[in-house]
Amino acid sequence: MSRPSFILDPRLDGDTRLITSLALCDVRLMNDARYAWLVLVPRRAGRVEITDLSADEQALLWQEVNRATAALRAVAPCDKLNLGALGNIVRQLHVHVVARCEGDAAWPGPVWGHGGAQPYAAAVLTARLDALREALAKAAG
């Protein structure tokens, strides 16, 4: 019996931009210039909860989250990192990594549901994606 193929949820596809693909996850940038915000999406069809992954996949997920946090801190220094795997609106398994700075648009509350996203300007988006790709490559070694 064949497994269903992985298809990115349309909302994640619309709200984020692909940075790179790691062994398990696609690493994506939330297109909201108010926050430095990554979303890691394991390329596994039908997964909703982290516990839906095998033990090996869970370990790999956390390795990739650690790599993403190192890259994010290198590109966007912050006061606090927020991690979340909510899935109340988008059920497809994904993990948010958000660099928070005191005084940002939602501080000290959560970023979810705080106003409308402010998309990056094209040149700023390109620069941010490039910087994150470089930082993720450095965080691999």
ABEGO torsion letter per residue (X at the ends): XBBBBBBBBAAAAAABBBABBBAABBBBBBBBAABBBBBBBBBBBGBABAAABBAAAAAAAAAAAAAAAAAAAAABBBABBBBBBAGAABABBBBBBBBBBBGBAAOABBABGBEBBBBBBAAAAAAAAAAAAAAAAAAAX
